[in-house]
Amino acid sequence: MAIAPGALVALNRAVAVAEIEGPELALRLVDELDLPRYHLFHAVRADLLRRLARHTAAATAYRQAIELCTNAREREFLEKQLASVSE
């Protein structure tokens, strides 16, 4: 962040924070970002919500990620993740 500050760097930092400090703190960091048209923002957010067992919110975020995703393989993965929280 010191070398190249920006929303994408902050999103990547939040992913690292999730691994070290846990998903709750990382979700707070993600929720401060403004990346509404970036599918990976929603995918990261969905994963953090899933890890916190907030399945309804995770499903909503996965749907947003799927809607914005243009890569077929990524979309397939996201659809599987959505199914895992929708059961």
C-alpha positions in Angstrom: 0.0 0.0 0.0 2.9 2.4 0.7 4.4 1.8 -2.8 1.3 1.6 -4.9 -1.8 2.6 -3.0 -5.2 1.9 -4.7 -8.4 0.0 -4.4 -7.0 -3.2 -6.1 -3.9 -3.2 -3.9 -6.2 -2.7 -0.8 -8.4 -5.6 -2.0 -5.3 -7.9 -2.2 -4.2 -6.7 1.2 -7.5 -7.6 2.6 -7.1 -11.1 1.3 -3.8 -11.4 3.1 -5.3 -9.9 6.2 -8.0 -12.6 6.1 -5.3 -15.3 6.2 -3.5 -13.7 9.1 -6.1 -11.9 11.2 -9.3 -13.7 10.1 -12.2 -13.0 7.8 -14.0 -10.5 10.1 -11.3 -7.8 10.0 -10.8 -8.5 6.3 -14.5 -8.0 5.6 -14.4 -4.6 7.3 -11.5 -3.6 5.0 -13.2 -4.9 1.9 -16.4 -3.1 2.8 -14.5 0.2 2.8 -13.5 -0.2 -0.8 -15.4 1.2 -3.8 -15.2 -1.5 -6.6 -18.8 -2.2 -7.4 -18.1 -3.2 -11.0 -15.2 -5.5 -10.3 -16.2 -9.2 -10.0 -13.3 -10.2 -7.8 -14.4 -7.6 -5.2 -17.7 -9.4 -4.9 -16.0 -12.8 -5.0 -13.6 -11.9 -2.2 -16.5 -10.4 -0.2 -18.6 -13.5 -0.8 -15.8 -15.8 0.4 -15.3 -13.8 3.6 -19.0 -13.9 4.3 -19.0 -17.7 3.6 -16.2 -18.1 6.1 -18.2 -16.2 8.7 -21.2 -18.4 8.0 -23.3 -15.5 6.7 -24.6 -17.6 3.9 -27.5 -15.4 2.7 -25.2 -12.4 2.3 -22.5 -14.6 0.7 -25.0 -15.9 -1.8 -25.9 -12.4 -2.8 -22.3 -11.4 -3.2 -21.6 -14.6 -5.3 -24.5 -13.6 -7.6 -23.1 -10.2 -8.0 -19.6 -11.6 -8.9 -21.2 -14.1 -11.4 -23.1 -11.3 -13.0 -20.0 -9.2 -13.6 -17.6 -12.1 -14.4 -16.7 -12.5 -18.1 -14.4 -15.5 -17.7 -16.3 -18.8 -18.1 -14.0 -20.8 -15.8 -14.1 -18.2 -13.1 -17.9 -18.0 -13.5 -18.1 -21.9 -13.2 -16.1 -21.7 -9.9 -18.3 -18.9 -8.5 -21.4 -20.9 -9.4 -20.1 -23.9 -7.4 -19.3 -21.6 -4.5 -22.8 -20.1 -4.7 -24.3 -23.6 -4.7 -22.3 -24.4 -1.5 -23.9 -21.6 0.4 -27.4 -22.0 -1.1 -27.9 -25.6 0.0 
